[in-house]
Amino acid sequence: ISTSKKFAKKATVTKTVKKNSTTKLTVKKLKPKKKYYVRVRTYKTVNGKEYCSGWSKIKSVTTKK
């Protein structure tokens, strides 16, 4: 989640979801009426080594109030 379309480090927050059945995530402490950009990638651990997919397309979301 980022306020920067290019996902600059200072403007980006990373959230990790452990269950693969999770379909949504609530993020708290976001500023009201601000545009945020979201992207997703998946991880899989095989024999102790972690593999990850490429990033999804960027989705923009505007917070309410």
N, C-alpha and C positions, 0 to 999 in steps of 0.2 A: 504494500500500500504506500503510495507516495503522492506528494503534492506536485512533484516534478514529472512531466511527461517522459523525461529521459531517465527517471529513477536515480537521481543524484543521491549519493550516500547520506548527506545531511537531512534530506527531505523524505527518506524512506524508512518504513518500519516493516520488519519481517515477522510473520506469524506462522507457527508450525502446527499442523493438525496431525495427530497420531493415528486416528481411525480412518481407514479407507472408505468407510460407509458415510462419512460426513459430507453433506452437500452444501452447507452454508456456515458462515462464521460471523459473529457479531464483534465488531471492534468498537471499544469505548474510548472516550476522551478525544473525539474528533471535533474540530471546530465547526460551528454551524454555518450554513450557507457557503460552504467551500467545496471546490472541485477536487476530488481525489482520483487517482489512477490505480487500477488493480490489475495484477497479472498472477498467473498460477503456474507452478511446475510440480511434477510428481517425482518422488524418490522411491527407490527400492533397494533393500539391502540383500546381497547374495554372498554367502560365505564370508560375512564380515566386511565386505566392500560395498560402498554406497554408490549407486548409479542414479543419475537424474535425467529427466527429459528436458526438452527445450522449453522456453517460455511460451505461454499462451499469448493470444492477441491481447493488447491492452484495452481494458474496458474503463470508461470514465463514469464516475458516480458523484452526484452532488448531494451533500448532506442537507437535511431539513432544519428549519428554525435556527 
